[in-house]
Amino acid sequence: MKNYVNDMTKGSPTKLLLSFTMPMLIGNLFQQLYNIVDSIIVGQFVGADALAAVGATGSVNFLIFSLCFGMAAGVGIVISQYFGAKDEDYVRCAIANSMYLLLASSAVMFVVGFGFAKPFLIALHTPENILADAVLYMKVICCGIFTVAIYNGVSSILRALGDSKTPLVFLVISSFLNIALDLAFILIFHWGVFGAAFATVLSEGISGIGCLIWAMCKNPYFKMPKRYLKVDFSIIKKCSKLGFPVAIQNAMIAVSCIALQSVVNTFGSTVVAAFTVTSRVEQLVQQPYGSLGTAMSTYAGQNMGAGKIERVKEGYRKSYLIMGAFTLLMLPMAQFFGHEIVQLFVNDTETEVIALGTQALRITSWFYFPLGMIYITRGLLNGAGDAVYSLINGLIEMCGRIGLAKPLTLIGSIGVWGVWLATALTWLITGLISLLRYLQGKWKNKGVVEHLGQHVSA
C-alpha cells in the first residue's frame, strides 16, 4: 500500500509539498504542452482565424466543465480528510460514491454544452468569420466530458491519498498521443478545427479510462467488497457540499472570463488571436502555482483530518517560499522573451498579433506573485473544507473582470490593453482578499470528518 499512498501528516512540510508538487507540475506542463501544440498546429497550418475560433471557446468550455472539476475537487477534499483520520472504510465508500456523483454531473453539463454551443458563442459576440468553426470545436470537445470527469475524479482521489505520480503517467501518455493525433488529423487528413478537437477528445478518453483501470487494478483503496458500492447519500452530500461551491467558484470565474472574452471579441479577430496566445501562455505560467495549490489542498486536507492545525499553518508558510522561487523564474521569461514566445503560435506575417501579445505578457507578468497567492491560499482553504471561501473567491474574480474590463478599455490612454490589465488587477485583488480570509482563521473549524463512529456495515 505504501507505494500508492503518501501520509502527509508527518515529515518535513517543505519536502512533502515539493515531492507532491513536482510530479503534478510535470503532468500539468505536459497537459499545457498539448494545448499549446494544438494552438501552434492550428495557427501555423490552418490559420489565424482557426486559432481565434479555438480560443473563442476557451471560457465557455471552462464554464461547461466547471461542475465536473468542482465535484472532483470536493471528492478529493473529503477523501483526503478521511485518509488523514485513518478511516479506511469511509475512504473506500467515498471513492465508490464519487463515481456516481461525477457521472451524473457530467451528463448534465454535456446536455448544456452540446445543446447550447451556438447560442453561447453568439451571445459572446464571436466574430462571424470564426463562428462556425468555434461552434464545431465546442461541440466536439463537449463529447469528451465523461472521460474528462472520470480522469479528473480518479486523479483527485489518487492525489487525496498522496499519489501525484500516477496521474502524471497518464497525462504524459495523453499529451504525446494528442500531439501525434493533431498532426495526423490536420496535416494528413486535413480535418482542420474538427481534427484538433477530435484529437483532444480521443487522447483524453484514453487517459481517463486508462487511469481508472490502473487504479482498480493497483491501488488498494479501489479494491473493495460490494458493500462499499451501495449508494451512501451522506457521503454524496458531503462531497457535494464541498464540490458544488468549488464548481460555482469555477463557474463564476468562467463567467468572468466569458465577459472578458466578449469585450475582446469586439476588437476583431486580430486581438482575439493575440488574446488566445497570451491566454495559452498564462495557462502555462499558472501550472507551478496550480500544482503547488493542489499539493497544499491535499496536505491541508490530510492534516485537518488528523487534527493538526499548526502543521497546516507551517505548510502554508513554506509554500510561500516555494511560490516565490517559481515567480522569480517565470517573470524574466515574460519580460525579455515575450516576442519569441508569441511567435511560436503564429507565423511571421502576423506582425500585429505578435506585437500585441508581446506587450500584453509584459503587463500581466508583473502580477504573477499575487496570482501565486491565490492558488496556495485557495488550496489550503479548500483542503480545510472552507466552502464559503470558494464562493467568495469566485465572486471576487467575477466582479473584478466584469467590472474592470470594459471601463478600462474605454479610457483613451489604455484602450485595448484594458482587457489584459483587468486580468492582472483581478489577480491582485483576489490574492489580497484570499490572504485576509486565511488570516481570519475561520478555516480552522471547517473540517468535514465527524470522527467517525459510523462505519460501513458488513
HELIX and SHEET records of a PDB file:
HELIX    1   1 PRO A   13  PHE A   45  1                                  33    
HELIX    2   2 ALA A   48  ALA A   56  1                                   9    
HELIX    3   3 GLY A   58  GLY A   84  1                                  27    
HELIX    4   4 GLU A   88  GLY A  115  1                                  28    
HELIX    5   5 ALA A  117  ALA A  123  1                                   7    
HELIX    6   6 GLU A  128  CYS A  142  1                                  15    
HELIX    7   7 ILE A  145  ALA A  160  1                                  16    
HELIX    8   8 LYS A  165  LEU A  183  1                                  19    
HELIX    9   9 ALA A  184  ILE A  188  3                                   5    
HELIX   10  10 GLY A  192  LYS A  218  1                                  27    
HELIX   11  11 PRO A  220  PHE A  222  5                                   3    
HELIX   12  12 LYS A  226  LEU A  229  5                                   4    
HELIX   13  13 PHE A  233  ASN A  265  1                                  33    
HELIX   14  14 SER A  269  GLY A  305  1                                  37    
HELIX   15  15 ILE A  309  PHE A  336  1                                  28    
HELIX   16  16 GLY A  338  GLN A  343  1                                   6    
HELIX   17  17 THR A  351  SER A  365  1                                  15    
HELIX   18  18 TYR A  368  ALA A  384  1                                  17    
HELIX   19  19 ALA A  387  THR A  409  1                                  23    
HELIX   20  20 GLY A  415  TRP A  417  5                                   3    
HELIX   21  21 GLY A  418  GLN A  440  1                                  23    
HELIX   22  22 LYS A  442  ASN A  445  5                                   4    
END                                                                             
